[in-house]
Amino acid sequence: MRIRLDPRGETLTVTVQLEGPGISSLVLGAGDRVWVLHASAALGTGEYRCPADGACSRVRDFDYRCRDPSSSPEAERCRREFRAAEGWVANVDPHGTRTRTFLVDLSRFGAAGARLFLAVTGLTFPDRAVRWPAGEDDAGALALQQGRLSERARFAPRGWLAVRR
């Protein structure tokens, strides 16, 4: 997996290139919250609340939207509305794609001034899962990468990449 980060003002562009067709997710952590930004055949945002011990509870499961990858007016409108509501957007593909590009509105994740941490995942079909940076927490869990969030998870955002805002 190759990753390119391009910060521009309040928007972070993350481009994920896989070895073959697949899906990708970004995992963001700030304060006591962790968000999973999942892009596959549709877009979905999941969220966890995490006490200091790192034992997190899911407070929001994925509600998949924007399945149309075309540039039709309806598909473009869906992606604009999704970004306005969720603070991010990425390309979708019902068959998987080698390259995913995420646009993340940094101010929408965590309190102003709070440190923001990032982990990137990639799942090349059928089931070759990778994550960056490497770690032992659930940011790289296969189920998460497949788009299924467990009720409870362990995350260690301080071991991920710190993102400047």
N, C-alpha and C positions, 0 to 999 in steps of 0.2 A: 504494500500500500504506500502510495506517495501522497503527501499532504502539502498544500500551499496555503499559507496564511497571508492575507492582505488587509491590514487595518487601514481604514480611511474614515477619519472622524469617528463618529459613533457607530459606524457599520464595520463589522468584521466579515470579510469574505473568506470562506474555508472551502477549498477545492480538494476533493478526495478522489484519487485515481486508484482503482483496483486492478488486479491482474486480469480479471475477466468480468463478465456481467455480474452485478450484485446490488446490494443495498448498503446504506450507510446511516449512521446516527452520530450526532454530537451529544456529549453529556456535559452539561454546565453545572457548576457548583458555586454558590455564594451564600455566606452566612449559614443558616440552617436549612437551606433549600437546594435540591438537585433537580434539574430539568433534563429530560431526554427528548431531543429533537430528532425525530425519525423520518427518513425519506426513503420510500420504496415505490410501490405502485400508487401510493397516496402519502399525504403528509399528516403527521400526528405529533402532539406534544404530551408528554407524561411528566408528572411531578411527584417528588418525594419531600417529606419533612424529616430532618435528621437531627436528633439531639447530639450532644457533644461526644457520646460514645460511638457514633457512626452507625448505629442500628436504625435504619431509615424505614419509614412507613409510607406507602403509596397514598397520596391524597388526590391524585388525578390520573386516570387511565387515558390511553389514546382514544381520540375521537377522529377517525381518519376522514380526511377531506381532500378535495382537489385531485381527483383521479385522472382527469383528462390532461395528457401531456401536450396537447396541441396548442396552437396560438390562436384558437378561436376566441371571439370576444367573451364568451361564457367562461372559458378556461382561464383567460387572463384576469377576468373579474374575480374569479374564485381565488386565485393566487394573491391578488392585491388585497382582498378582504381578509384572507388568512394572515398575511403579513401584518396588516393593521391590528388584527385581534391578538395574534400570537407573538409578534416581535421577531419573526424570522420566516424564511421561505427557502425552498430548494426545488430543483427539478425532479419530476416524477417520471417513472417508466414502468409499465406493467410487466415488462420482460427482464428488468434489471438493466443496469448500465455500468460501464467502466468508470464514468466520471460523474460525480455529484458536485454541484456547487451550491453552497449554503450562503445566504445573506442573513447575518444576525445583527439585530439592533441592540447593541450592548447595553444601552440605558434601560432596557426592558427586563433585564435579568439581575436581580439583587438591588440592594439599596445603593444610593449614590455614595461613592467613596469606598464601598465594600470591595474586597478583592474578588475577582472572578477567575475560576479555574475551568480548564477545558480538557476533555478526553475525546478522542476520535475513534470510531469503530468502523470496520468494514467487513462485510460478509459476502464473499465470492461464492456464487452458487456451485454446488448445492449446500455446502455447510463449512466452508473454510473461513473461520472467524479470526480476525486480527484486531488489535487495538493499539493506540499510541497516546501517551506513553505507556509502556508496559507496566503492569501492576497486578496485584492479586485481588483487588476488590471487584464488585459486581458490575462495574462499568463495561467490562468485556464479556459479560455473561452471554452465552449463545441465545437464550430466550429473549433477552433484551434486544440483541442484534436482529432477531427474527421478528421483532415488533410485539413481543408479549412481555408485559411488566409484572413482576411478582408483587405480592402484597407487601413483603418486607425484603430489604436489600441492605448490603453494607457498601458504603462508598467512602473513599478517602481522597476528597478533592485536593488536599494540599500536596498530594503526590502527582497531580496532573500539571499541565502547563498553566502558569499564571498569565492571564491576559491583562494587558494594560488598557485602561479606559481613559 
